[in-house]
Structure formats: C-alpha cells, structure tokens
C-alpha cells in the first residue's frame, strides 16, 4: 500500500474542476495507492524526475512514484490540452 501526497498546486487545480470530474479523479487517485502503475499509465519523457501520468477522461494526473518509501506524490491535475505546458 502506497501513501499519497497531493501538492498544493494539484489540490488547487482539483478544486477548480466541476464536481463530476472531481469524483472520478478522486477515485482514480485512491486506486493508485494499491496499484501505482495501472493499465494505461505512461512514463513522461524529458524530465529528470520519474513522472508518470494516467488518463481520467479528458483529464490527466501527473505524479511521481517513490518505491523506496512507498509514496506517490501527485504534482499536477488538469485538462489534457493544458497539463503539459
């Protein structure tokens, strides 16, 4: 079981979304605690960190996995057109 930490900026992004999306994204985040690399996960290129992303409809959750201390650090949550900027 992994611990989940959500950065302040990701929390703010999540609070700005509409309620139906918040529920779906919340469920996806909860599932990461048991399976940090679910089907469909992608490792992002071009970063020094081990960034991963999962899709939740048109939204993306970008996070870092630390297997040593079993921690998932969620960095960004946003619409697919804005998340990689």
C-alpha positions in Angstrom: 0.0 0.0 0.0 1.4 3.4 -1.1 0.9 6.7 0.7 -0.5 9.5 -1.4 0.6 13.1 -1.2 -1.0 15.8 -3.2 0.9 19.1 -3.9 -0.8 22.4 -3.1 -0.9 23.3 -6.8 -2.5 20.0 -7.7 -5.1 20.4 -4.9 -5.9 23.8 -6.2 -6.3 22.5 -9.8 -8.6 19.7 -8.5 -10.8 22.2 -6.6 -11.3 24.3 -9.7 -12.9 21.4 -11.6 -16.6 20.5 -11.8 -17.9 18.0 -9.3 -18.4 15.0 -11.6 -14.8 15.2 -12.7 -13.6 15.6 -9.1 -15.3 12.4 -8.1 -13.8 10.4 -11.0 -10.3 11.8 -10.4 -10.6 11.2 -6.6 -11.5 7.5 -7.3 -8.5 7.2 -9.7 -6.2 8.7 -7.1 -7.4 6.3 -4.4 -6.7 3.3 -6.7 -3.1 4.5 -7.1 -2.5 3.6 -3.5 -2.9 -0.1 -4.3 -1.6 -0.1 -8.0 0.7 2.9 -8.7 1.2 1.7 -12.3 -2.2 0.7 -13.6 -3.0 -0.3 -17.1 -2.6 2.7 -19.4 0.0 4.5 -17.3 2.7 6.4 -19.3 6.1 7.5 -18.1 6.7 11.0 -19.3 9.9 11.8 -21.3 12.2 14.8 -20.9 12.2 15.2 -17.2 14.8 14.4 -14.5 12.1 13.0 -12.3 10.3 9.8 -12.8 7.0 11.4 -13.8 4.0 9.2 -14.7 0.6 10.1 -16.0 -2.8 8.4 -16.1 -5.9 9.4 -18.0 -9.3 10.1 -16.4 -11.5 11.0 -19.4 -10.1 14.3 -20.8 -8.1 14.9 -17.7 -4.6 13.8 -16.7 -3.0 13.1 -13.3 0.8 13.6 -13.3 2.7 12.0 -10.4 6.0 10.7 -9.1 6.4 7.2 -7.6 8.9 6.6 -4.9 9.1 2.8 -4.5 11.7 3.0 -1.7 9.3 4.7 0.8 6.1 3.6 -1.0 5.0 7.2 -1.7 3.0 8.7 -4.6 3.4 12.4 -5.0 0.7 14.0 -7.2 2.1 17.0 -8.9 -0.5 18.2 -11.4 -4.1 17.6 -12.3 -5.6 19.2 -15.4 -7.2 19.0 -18.8 -5.2 17.3 -21.5 -4.8 20.5 -23.5 -3.2 22.4 -20.6 -1.4 19.8 -18.5 1.9 19.5 -20.4 2.6 23.3 -20.7 
